[in-house]
Amino acid sequence: MKAAVGFVCGLALLALGCHKTSSTTSTAAPTPTPANPSVIETFTGTLAVDGTDIYGFSVAQYGTVDVRLASIGGAGVPSTINVNLTLGTPATDGTCTATLTQLVKAGSAVQLTTPEQPGQYCVTLNDPGNLFAAASFTVIVAHP
């Protein structure tokens, strides 16, 4: 009898030890790595007092878009003046619908950066009320 109980207990332990548990692992789709900027576009102009200048460009493939105000200045305009720099998409009325905007000073560092899909984009430079005279500027856009 003891042998039978021991045998049954042994079978029960064996069955528990062999019990299979299921587990699922989810694998998310890999996030594509944005292409590095390879196209450099330079936009120059003169920003009027309280003015806005808009420039369009095309992105050919998914990748990082970098924008910076490289220089600004002129007679009576210090090179350290703050202006609004915007990256966006063209609107049907000829304006630029902002996706990123920042108050910036001219410099060598990228001021706006974001991954973007292929398509049409625009960059604007706007005087938020800081200019007392028109200022010449250079905006550089790097994209794939």
C-alpha positions in Angstrom: 0.0 0.0 0.0 2.8 2.4 0.9 4.5 1.5 -2.3 1.3 2.3 -4.3 0.9 5.6 -2.5 4.5 6.4 -3.1 4.1 5.5 -6.8 1.0 7.7 -7.2 2.7 10.6 -5.4 5.7 10.1 -7.6 3.5 10.2 -10.7 1.8 13.3 -9.4 5.2 15.1 -8.8 6.3 13.9 -12.3 3.2 15.3 -13.8 3.7 18.7 -12.0 7.3 18.8 -13.0 6.4 18.2 -16.7 3.6 20.7 -16.7 4.1 22.9 -19.6 3.5 26.6 -19.2 3.0 28.8 -22.2 4.6 32.1 -22.6 4.3 34.6 -25.3 6.9 37.2 -26.2 5.8 40.2 -28.2 8.2 41.6 -30.7 7.5 45.1 -31.7 8.3 46.2 -35.2 11.7 47.8 -35.3 11.7 51.6 -35.4 13.4 52.8 -38.6 16.5 54.8 -38.1 16.3 58.2 -39.6 18.7 58.9 -42.4 21.3 61.5 -41.7 21.0 64.8 -43.4 22.8 64.8 -46.7 21.2 67.8 -48.5 22.2 71.3 -47.3 19.9 74.2 -48.4 20.9 77.8 -47.6 18.2 80.5 -47.5 19.2 84.1 -47.4 17.1 87.2 -47.3 16.2 90.4 -45.4 13.8 90.2 -42.6 11.6 93.3 -42.3 10.6 94.8 -38.9 7.7 92.7 -37.7 8.1 90.6 -40.9 8.1 86.9 -41.7 10.0 85.2 -44.5 9.0 81.6 -45.6 11.1 79.2 -47.6 10.0 75.7 -48.9 12.0 72.6 -49.4 11.4 68.9 -50.1 12.5 65.9 -48.1 13.1 62.8 -50.3 13.2 60.1 -47.7 12.5 59.6 -44.0 15.2 61.2 -41.9 16.4 63.9 -39.7 15.8 67.6 -40.6 18.1 70.1 -38.9 17.5 73.9 -39.0 19.6 76.7 -37.8 19.9 80.5 -38.1 23.5 80.8 -39.2 23.6 84.6 -39.2 21.5 87.8 -38.8 22.4 91.4 -38.6 22.7 94.7 -40.4 22.8 98.4 -39.7 21.6 98.9 -36.2 20.8 95.2 -35.8 23.0 93.2 -33.4 24.0 89.7 -34.4 22.6 88.5 -31.0 19.0 89.6 -31.7 16.3 87.0 -31.0 13.9 85.9 -33.7 11.4 83.1 -34.2 12.7 80.1 -36.2 9.9 77.7 -37.3 9.9 74.3 -39.1 6.5 73.3 -40.5 4.4 72.2 -43.5 3.1 74.5 -46.2 -0.5 75.6 -45.9 -2.8 76.2 -48.9 -2.9 79.9 -48.1 0.8 80.3 -48.6 1.7 80.3 -44.9 3.7 77.7 -43.0 1.9 75.6 -40.4 4.4 75.3 -37.5 5.4 71.9 -36.1 8.4 73.3 -34.2 9.1 76.9 -33.2 11.9 78.4 -31.1 13.1 81.8 -30.2 16.8 81.8 -31.3 19.9 83.8 -31.8 22.2 83.1 -34.7 24.8 80.4 -34.1 26.6 77.4 -35.3 24.5 74.8 -33.4 21.4 73.2 -34.8 18.4 74.9 -33.2 15.5 72.8 -34.6 15.8 69.0 -35.3 13.2 66.4 -35.9 12.7 63.2 -37.9 10.4 63.8 -40.8 8.7 61.7 -43.5 9.2 62.4 -47.2 7.2 65.4 -48.3 7.0 69.2 -48.5 8.2 71.4 -45.6 8.9 75.0 -44.9 11.0 77.1 -42.6 10.1 80.6 -41.5 12.0 83.4 -39.8 9.8 85.9 -37.9 10.5 89.1 -36.0 8.6 88.9 -32.7 9.0 92.6 -32.3 12.7 92.8 -31.6 14.0 94.4 -34.8 14.3 98.2 -35.2 15.6 97.9 -38.7 15.6 95.3 -41.5 18.1 92.5 -40.9 19.9 90.2 -43.5 20.0 86.6 -42.5 21.1 83.1 -43.5 19.1 80.0 -42.5 20.6 76.6 -43.2 18.4 73.5 -43.5 20.0 70.0 -43.6 17.8 67.0 -44.6 17.9 63.6 -46.3 
